[in-house]
Structures are given as C-alpha cells and as structure tokens.
Amino acid sequence: MKHQAEKTKLPSMRIPNYPWLVQRVRSLRGSKNPFGGGSAGKLLDDLFDWDYMGSAEFEFGSLSKARVIHTNDLKAAGWPAPVQIKSGKHEGWFVGAKKHRDLAVSFFTEELASEYTGMKERSELKTSYEAPGPRSPIGWWCIDDVIVGNGVVFAMFKFEADAQKFIAGLK
C-alpha cells in the first residue's frame, strides 16, 4: 500500500532515508513508566525508563531485538566510546556502529531544527534541549526495522555519562 501523500500527489512530510522508529529514553531519576519494564533487558531496564510508544516496542519485542543488534554491532567494532556530535550550540553523544554515524548526525541536526520530521512519534529532542522538564528525554534509540531484519540501530544521548551507562547496559 502506498503512502497517503503518494496516492493524493501531496508532498510527503518525511525526510528520505530518515529514521521512522525512535524510542525516547528517560532517566530513572523520576518515577518509572508503569507501562515499561523488562522490555530491553534487565541491565538497560535498571538504568533507563522507556516511554511507552506503542506495540512495536513492547508487545512485539523491538527493544529486545534492537539490544541484540546494537550489542553485536558494538562488539564487532571493539566497543567504541561514545562520539560527540555538535549542532549549533548543542552537543549529543552517539553510540553505534560507524556505518550509522552520518544518519545519527542528520537525525540530531533535523530534530533540533523541527518539532516534526515525519517519524512515527515525535522525538521531543528539540524541547529536551531548549526547554527541558523533569520528564524530558535524555536519549533517543533508533530501532528501525529490527523486527524484519538487522535494521538501523544507534543511540543519541544528551550527556556522555548516560551514553557510557547505555554501553555498560548493553554489555
């Protein structure tokens, strides 16, 4: 089935080759999401809170599949340290295979520039940097197409310490 914009000849709001499914990651410093827990593996679940964003992440196991893919990618690369990415006055920390770094840079830049980039769910990245609240995301985990194959898996964090904790949780 074709996208609605294609059928009606309207321009698409989606950026070509842009992430579709990105899980917002929150700190455990506040209260834990009652819908979360046990979805990404005990180590990661003990470190972070996952926004409930729909059935793909929780009921269909995308987070646990993404954890396996992400772990394998990082292990194959020798467990690289987080890489700092800058866009304007903001910085983020990339965790992933080198093959996904350019996409992560594009994601970080585009999400800081716009509240809507055509993903399944809003990332809240721009608000998290410019007007953070107590439940603002501290990270974003791209888990595209993990159910149907290897997918595109990388993470971005606001702070290097959280990126390091994420890597420790994958090990």
C-alpha positions, 0 to 999 in steps of 0.5 A, spaced: 500 500 500 502 506 498 503 512 502 497 517 503 501 523 500 503 518 494 496 516 492 493 524 493 500 527 489 501 531 496 508 532 498 510 527 503 512 530 510 518 525 511 525 526 510 528 520 505 532 515 508 530 518 515 529 514 521 521 512 522 522 508 529 525 512 535 524 510 542 525 516 547 529 514 553 528 517 560 532 517 566 530 513 572 531 519 576 523 520 576 518 515 577 518 509 572 513 508 566 508 503 569 507 501 562 515 499 561 519 494 564 523 488 562 522 490 555 530 491 553 533 487 558 534 487 565 541 491 565 538 497 560 531 496 564 535 498 571 538 504 568 533 507 563 525 508 563 522 507 556 516 511 554 511 507 552 510 508 544 506 503 542 506 495 540 512 495 536 516 496 542 513 492 547 508 487 545 512 485 539 519 485 542 523 491 538 527 493 544 529 486 545 531 485 538 534 492 537 539 490 544 541 484 540 543 488 534 546 494 537 550 489 542 553 485 536 554 491 532 558 494 538 562 488 539 564 487 532 567 494 532 571 493 539 566 497 543 567 504 541 566 510 546 561 514 545 562 520 539 560 527 540 556 530 535 555 538 535 549 542 532 549 549 533 550 550 540 548 543 542 552 537 543 549 529 543 553 523 544 552 517 539 553 510 540 553 505 534 556 502 529 560 507 524 556 505 518 550 509 522 554 515 524 552 520 518 544 518 519 545 519 527 548 526 525 542 528 520 537 525 525 540 530 531 541 536 526 533 535 523 530 534 530 533 540 533 531 544 527 523 541 527 518 539 532 516 534 526 520 530 521 515 525 519 517 519 524 512 515 527 512 519 534 515 525 535 522 525 538 521 531 543 529 532 542 528 539 540 524 541 547 529 536 551 534 541 549 531 548 549 526 547 554 527 541 558 522 538 564 523 533 569 520 528 564 524 530 558 528 525 554 535 524 555 536 519 549 533 517 543 534 509 540 533 508 533 530 501 532 528 501 525 526 495 522 529 490 527 523 486 527 524 484 519 531 484 519 538 487 522 535 494 521 538 501 523 540 501 530 544 507 534 543 511 540 543 519 541 544 521 548 544 528 551 550 527 556 556 522 555 555 519 562 548 516 560 551 514 553 557 510 557 551 507 562 547 505 555 554 501 553 555 498 560 547 496 559 548 493 553 554 489 555 
